[in-house]
Amino acid sequence: MPVVATASFADVPAGGFLAAVEFWRAVTGDNPGEPTGRHGEFQPLQPVDADPWCYLQRTERPAGTGGASVEHVHNAWTVLRDPVGLTYCITDRAPGS
């Protein structure tokens, strides 16, 4: 079955929201679009030629792992598993390195 649409949402504590927007802008190469949501809490990153797929949600909750567990730790990245079983990687390396 082909994937028709993909979207990513990340909850970000309000105190680190602007830094997170800048981080994900650098990672994706997309610029911030117009905030959405009842309180403007969703910040899409807007690709030049496509619909937004990455959204950051400003929250009043403290930072956390979102329920993810560590699967593997490598030299340059860590593999996490989210609560529904999907895996993803995080790294502290600069984009493009």
C-alpha positions as a Markdown table, in Angstrom:
| # | Residue | x | y | z |
|---|---|---|---|---|
| 1 | Met | 0.0 | 0.0 | 0.0 |
| 2 | Pro | 1.6 | 3.3 | -1.0 |
| 3 | Val | 1.9 | 6.2 | 1.5 |
| 4 | Val | -0.4 | 9.0 | 0.4 |
| 5 | Ala | 0.5 | 11.6 | 3.0 |
| 6 | Thr | 3.0 | 11.9 | 5.8 |
| 7 | Ala | 3.1 | 14.5 | 8.6 |
| 8 | Ser | 5.3 | 14.9 | 11.6 |
| 9 | Phe | 4.3 | 16.7 | 14.8 |
| 10 | Ala | 6.6 | 17.5 | 17.7 |
| 11 | Asp | 5.6 | 19.0 | 21.0 |
| 12 | Val | 8.0 | 21.7 | 22.1 |
| 13 | Pro | 8.0 | 23.5 | 25.5 |
| 14 | Ala | 7.3 | 27.2 | 25.0 |
| 15 | Gly | 10.7 | 28.2 | 26.5 |
| 16 | Gly | 12.6 | 26.5 | 23.7 |
| 17 | Phe | 10.1 | 27.0 | 20.9 |
| 18 | Leu | 12.0 | 29.5 | 18.8 |
| 19 | Ala | 15.3 | 27.5 | 19.1 |
| 20 | Ala | 13.3 | 24.4 | 18.0 |
| 21 | Val | 11.8 | 26.2 | 15.0 |
| 22 | Glu | 15.3 | 27.3 | 13.9 |
| 23 | Phe | 16.7 | 23.8 | 14.4 |
| 24 | Trp | 14.0 | 22.1 | 12.3 |
| 25 | Arg | 14.3 | 24.9 | 9.7 |
| 26 | Ala | 18.0 | 24.1 | 9.4 |
| 27 | Val | 17.3 | 20.3 | 9.2 |
| 28 | Thr | 14.5 | 20.5 | 6.6 |
| 29 | Gly | 15.5 | 23.6 | 4.7 |
| 30 | Asp | 11.9 | 24.8 | 5.0 |
| 31 | Asn | 10.9 | 28.2 | 6.3 |
| 32 | Pro | 8.3 | 28.8 | 9.0 |
| 33 | Gly | 4.8 | 29.2 | 7.6 |
| 34 | Glu | 1.8 | 30.9 | 9.2 |
| 35 | Pro | 1.0 | 29.5 | 12.6 |
| 36 | Thr | -2.3 | 27.5 | 12.9 |
| 37 | Gly | -4.5 | 26.2 | 15.7 |
| 38 | Arg | -6.9 | 27.9 | 18.0 |
| 39 | His | -4.1 | 29.7 | 19.8 |
| 40 | Gly | -1.5 | 29.7 | 17.0 |
| 41 | Glu | 0.2 | 26.8 | 18.8 |
| 42 | Phe | 1.1 | 24.9 | 15.6 |
| 43 | Gln | 4.0 | 26.1 | 13.6 |
| 44 | Pro | 4.3 | 24.5 | 10.2 |
| 45 | Leu | 7.5 | 24.4 | 8.2 |
| 46 | Gln | 6.6 | 25.4 | 4.7 |
| 47 | Pro | 8.3 | 23.7 | 1.7 |
| 48 | Val | 8.6 | 25.9 | -1.3 |
| 49 | Asp | 6.8 | 23.5 | -3.6 |
| 50 | Ala | 4.7 | 21.3 | -1.4 |
| 51 | Asp | 2.2 | 21.2 | 1.5 |
| 52 | Pro | 3.7 | 21.4 | 5.0 |
| 53 | Trp | 4.5 | 18.0 | 6.6 |
| 54 | Cys | 6.5 | 19.1 | 9.7 |
| 55 | Tyr | 4.6 | 20.9 | 12.5 |
| 56 | Leu | 5.9 | 22.0 | 15.9 |
| 57 | Gln | 3.4 | 22.5 | 18.7 |
| 58 | Arg | 4.2 | 25.0 | 21.4 |
| 59 | Thr | 3.2 | 23.5 | 24.7 |
| 60 | Glu | 3.3 | 24.5 | 28.4 |
| 61 | Arg | 4.5 | 21.0 | 29.4 |
| 62 | Pro | 8.2 | 20.5 | 30.3 |
| 63 | Ala | 10.5 | 18.7 | 27.9 |
| 64 | Gly | 10.6 | 15.0 | 27.9 |
| 65 | Thr | 11.1 | 11.9 | 25.7 |
| 66 | Gly | 7.5 | 11.7 | 24.6 |
| 67 | Gly | 7.4 | 8.1 | 25.9 |
| 68 | Ala | 10.2 | 7.0 | 23.6 |
| 69 | Ser | 12.7 | 4.4 | 24.7 |
| 70 | Val | 16.4 | 4.1 | 23.7 |
| 71 | Glu | 17.0 | 1.1 | 21.4 |
| 72 | His | 20.7 | 1.6 | 20.4 |
| 73 | Val | 23.4 | 4.2 | 21.1 |
| 74 | His | 25.9 | 4.7 | 18.4 |
| 75 | Asn | 28.9 | 7.0 | 18.2 |
| 76 | Ala | 27.1 | 9.6 | 16.1 |
| 77 | Trp | 23.4 | 8.9 | 16.7 |
| 78 | Thr | 20.9 | 7.3 | 19.0 |
| 79 | Val | 17.9 | 5.1 | 17.9 |
| 80 | Leu | 14.7 | 5.6 | 19.8 |
| 81 | Arg | 11.4 | 3.7 | 19.7 |
| 82 | Asp | 8.2 | 5.7 | 20.1 |
| 83 | Pro | 5.2 | 4.3 | 22.1 |
| 84 | Val | 3.5 | 2.8 | 19.0 |
| 85 | Gly | 6.7 | 1.0 | 18.0 |
| 86 | Leu | 8.2 | 3.2 | 15.3 |
| 87 | Thr | 11.9 | 3.9 | 15.4 |
| 88 | Tyr | 13.7 | 7.1 | 14.6 |
| 89 | Cys | 17.2 | 8.5 | 15.1 |
| 90 | Ile | 18.5 | 11.6 | 16.8 |
| 91 | Thr | 22.0 | 13.1 | 16.6 |
| 92 | Asp | 23.9 | 16.2 | 17.9 |
| 93 | Arg | 25.8 | 16.4 | 14.6 |
| 94 | Ala | 25.5 | 19.6 | 12.6 |
| 95 | Pro | 23.2 | 19.3 | 9.5 |
| 96 | Gly | 25.2 | 18.2 | 6.4 |
| 97 | Ser | 28.1 | 16.8 | 8.4 |
